[in-house]
């Protein structure tokens, strides 16, 4: 049995007729850039998330860059975030001229350890970017209290957590700005690149809308330096179809989690994802910690048996050549050597999960 780490095969079978109809409709309309489908998607996704404003852009990275600028973050400012994330989080901070300041993570959630943020705040600190990694919310209550105390902006990186909850609120609507990615493998994925910015702040929304179209409120009346960062109408039309399935498919991922716990819960060599009481985990990745044996050996064993897996992320951002910070982030450094993401997608069958579990158990039985 060949089991990839992720596949859209089943969702494509289910949605292809409707999506092809929508693509044809957009093509026939001739409105490919900032057309009515973008406006409709923005309204629908804002309603789903509970945000006042939703602004479509062309990638999750641009969402972060534009979100930071719209929130007033720029040259010389310090932005506190996690080093255990995709490079784009820190990259966006650097792109706007600010300086990423890295904080260690919690070992059980892989998210930023909010209790360690205060000691990293300086007179130059202007914002915090919590990353809701792998689909689980950061503990936003104490983080927001800290941000309010020091008058810091909070820009949520929601690239991996579309539809996740912190208490009763959708992540991305809790801080000043939410930044989403619609990369095809995301829980809500386009068939190409795409991104979204959410905010309840009218001024931030107005600035973000200007920044995505070359800094203009009105065509040819450019007021600030901006970007060409517009969500394509075809991608917006596809996302409108898929948005109607997001809760069902996030629940499918949660079903996969329960099945993994059923078949791997008694294996002492591997720690399965935990879910905090304040969040609803949507399992963008099914990331485990290998506590016995060797992560890379297990990954090779899975591959030999036709099972795909991924390592997110083998090199913490603070160790990349661009930064190469000499930092004491013991949990981050430890976890980067031990995490392994097992296959997960909404339509994964119990038979597939049993097969993955069997191969994982084989490895641990021989060490």
Phi, psi and omega in degrees: 000122176269125181232109180284162177294332178201146175209147175256013187303312183291317181295326178295319177301318183290317191258347188306314180302315181291319181294318179298322177298318180291320178298316178299320180299316179295316179301315180295330181288333182073009182252092189262338184238123177054037180278187184298333179292327177294314179297320180294316178298316180301318180293317183291319182286326175298319179294317180298316185280336185082035180251148179289319182232140172227126187236113180285136176226180190268000175191164175294327178295315177296326177301317179293313181298309182292322178299316178298311181297318181295332178276001175090018180268133183202209189308124174082351178288150174257137180234121181276133179204189179260149174272346182263080185196172173291148185308329186303330181299308179287323180304316181297320177300313181293324181298329180270006178088004180270177186239120176287134176241117190265139179240148181290171186247166171280138184289330184274334181251342185072002180271164179307137178276100186301330182293345182260359185289318187307318183293346180263357181282131178232182179294342180267352183290127181237345184200163173233135171247100170280135178254119179278080193286140175064002178112006180245135183291142166293154177288091192282337182303299178295331178294317179293324178298318178296317180297320179293319180300320184257007179056052180254144173283149177240116179249109183278129173267106187249022185305328185250012191223032181299125179092351177291154180247144161248110189056244183257007185247142175291136176297147184098349179244009189262321178271201179283326183218142171243139183233121186240152173243141174246029173310144190305335181273355182290165179304317168248099186245140174277184173254044181166196179279156176182157180206173183210144173242132174240149176196155172256004183262118183300320183291317178298318180298315180299316180294318180298319178296323176292315184298328183285345180234058173061027174074031183237138169279325181232139184307133180073002177250067184284128185250330180222164175288128183228210186222166167259089188221075183246142175285126180297145179298322179297317178295322178297319179296319177296315181295328177297319178294313185288332179301326181292346181255356193297318181294318179299317184281329171296322177295327175298321177294322179292327174297318178299317178303314181295324178289320175299319179295325178295318187263343181239358186299338182260010180270115188286343185276354185225135178256119181278162181302144175254157177236119180288157184293340184268001186227162165246110183284131179251008168047059171302315169241150175258082190265123180248163172249127179271112186255353172227152181074209186229128182304313183292327176295317178297318179298319177296319179298318177298315181299318179298337181256017174080018183247124179277150175207165182222156174248112175239098012223135186286336181235111176302148185303324183292348178261356178289151185305327182297327181252302177049048180281140174270087187242150176266088178238072190298321182290316177304311182297321180293312185294324181301333179272353190236349184279143174214128181262120179276163181302138173204136171197158191301328186257017178297133184275158176298325178301318179295319181294321176299319180294314177301314182298320179299315182292321176298314180298323177302316181299310184289335178287346183251012178246000000 
